[in-house]
């Protein structure tokens, strides 16, 4: 999902204010203010809560509670399991026949049908609707007609989508993509009720979904209240009465409220509290691997970073970074030094390989000096790592990375941080191709496939290829991998493509990020899924 760590979203001026209703209250003890209701830290979503328009973490938390799609990713293993899909069949990995399970409804009573998916996907893809997740439908035939790169759309629906019955529809892709069904647990592929189209403004004011929770009320900048839907037909019903998502602009304040007994759950323990979190919370602190990787990206549109010796230069910079020391001292082991460009949550069968980066990710000052010199030296005699200073405590780790580089090169002026005040300004400069040196980047997986860690970031002109890196061999291997009908062969071919990323050091992998959370003694059965999000529906309130 696209969030602060992942490129692709901008701040939207639309403020969604849901119709006021009772925000919990009455009875109960602890931080929630309502019996059986969990209180949790949160941040206002950047965009309206349309499934195809939400690509950041905070909005994604809500979508995961109020929607269910054809697939759902297992909260423990990340395996894509059938949810509303009765079956998805194909003989050629291009044409797929989908059957939707019977008996599912939206919370307003509308049945979930094949048209609920087809209409939602066509809406999400249409350029005129300005949906930030539109490109997820890019594999479907006819996408270019509804979402052209330039000019006006030629159609309102994709030719590759056909409703064939009340619960059946077909999908034709533009190329073979054997693992395409496994992408369908992503929120952009959620179904939508007719109410979304018939009264769009009303739906935005109070979204209606088909998941285990209902939106009760939302006051922007304050709180969103969700309540368990008693009529939810799925197997993963809420085990609590609801969740109050409280807006915090500073996660240190949220942590203070947690330790004071005024909040039940914080799902992003601030770096400043990591030294004390075990003493404060004991076993109520969670630190688990997540599908997130942090990297340094480069502006390949700047000729000084796109030279014949550039791969040696970038590999030298990588070898000047002491990942072990930084993850121990700055992150208190809530990060793990990166060994490839994916995530350990994929597992070996899914494409994770802790030997793939090899020496290129090992700290070696002497080799770093040698490679940087062979690569033509640091452009202009030094480098500045650009980051935003308003969220995430990025200054600490950027300073640590620069100190490591400076120490390796024996030059206190070789590297320095370059702070940009806000995330919006930071993203604006990136999307306008105004970076003049390496910049912080990261990726939180949309779905647990090696493809998702490679293609969106490094394929020529891909949606999140912010540095504009391009390599024909890499593109060819990705196309071959997508066409493989054997999942094991597909993974192997993707790893061949990843070795091209390594050999060219297209981006420098830094560390894998863990999910980090703390909770009050009032709640139990708290866990983070492989996307680092709380599994809200499984939480119990004592």
Secondary structure, DSSP 8 states (H G I E B T S, - for coil): --STTBS-----S----------S-SS--TTSSSTTEEEEEE---SS-S-GGG--SHHHHHHHHHH---SEEE-TTT--EEESSEEEEEESSSSEEEEEE-TT-B-TTS-B--HHHHHHHHHHHH-GGG--TTGGGGTTBTTHHHHS-SSS--S-SS-TTEEEEETTEEEEEBSS--TTGGGGTTSGGG----HHHHHTHHHHHHS---SSSEEEEEEETTTEEEEEE-TT--SSS--SSSEEEEEE-S-HHHHHHHHHTTS-SEESB--GGGTTTHHHHHGGGEEEEEEEEEEEEE--TTSGGGSSTTHHHHHHHHHHT--HHHHHHHTSTTSEEE-SSSS-GGGHHHHT--TTSSGGGGS--HHHHHHHHHHTT-SGGG-EEEEEESSSTTHHHHHHHHHHHHHHHHT-TTSEEEEEES-HHHHHHHHHTT---S-EEEEEE-SSS-HHHHHHHHHSTT-TT-TT----HHHHHHHHHHHH-SSHHHHHHHHHHHHHHHHHHTSSEEEEEEEEEEEE-TTEES--B-TTS-B-GGG-EE-
